[in-house]
């Protein structure tokens, strides 16, 4: 699996932006990707050193549209902690 296809998008929430100062970043990743693949992809794409990686499988929420019931898409979330000497990832282009 290619590195650019593993990392789908950054997760921008109030809690995740508060952790940016501690060099902890949150990304949505491919549901089929393993921890070593995610770590390698982030190190290749952003040219950083990953110290810790936590992966969470998020189930889809039940939703209704009229009389039809369904679920939102399931996703996989990766929380990445970078080393202290590693450069910061630019999520917001300045």
N, C-alpha and C positions, 0 to 999 in steps of 0.2 A: 504494500500500500504506500502511495506517495505521501511525502510529508505535508504538502499543501492540501491534500484531500483529508488528512486526519484532523487538522485543526479547522473547525467550521467557522466560529466567530467568537469574539470576546463577550463575556457576560458583564453587562453594565448595570449594576444595581447599587443601591446605597451602601449595602454591606460590603460588596466587592470593591467599590472605590475607596472605602475607608481603609482597606487592607493594602492599597497600593504603596503606602509609605513604608510598609514592612516588607516590600518586595514579594508580595503574594498576589498572584494573578489568577483569574478564573476564566476558563474557556469552555465552550461547547465543543465536544469532539465527536468523532464518528463512533457509533455504538458498537462497532466490531473491533475497534482498536484496543490493544492491550496496553498495560502500563509501560513496558519497555518501548513500545512503538511510539506512545505519546511523548515520553521523555526525549527520545531521539529526535522526533519531529520538532519539538519546541526548541531544543538545542540547535538544530540545523537552521530553522527558519529565522529565529531571532538572534542567533549567535550569542547565547548566554549559557551559564552553568546552572543546572537544576540540582537542588539539594534534596528537596522532598516533593513528592507527588501524591495527592489524594484523588481518588476517582469515585464519583457518586453516580449511580444509576437512578434517574428521576422518572417515575412512572407518569403516564399521561393522566390528566384530570378528566373526570366525567363532565361532559357538556351537552346541552340540549339546543336544538334548533327547531322550534315548533314542536311537533310531536315525535321527532326523531332524536334518538339518544346516540351518543358516541363518545369518543375519547380524543383528547388532544394527543399530539405526537409525543412518544417517549423520547428521552434524550439522555446523554451521558455528559457529565460535567467534571472537568478536571481542575483542581486547585493546585497551582504550581508555586513553590517557594524557591526563590533564586538565592544564590550564594551572595555574601556580603560584598565581595569584590567584583561581582558581575554588573554589567550596565543595565539600566532600566529599560523596559519595553515601552515603546511609545504607542499607547492605545489611542490617545487623543492627539491628533496632529496639531501642532502649535504653529 
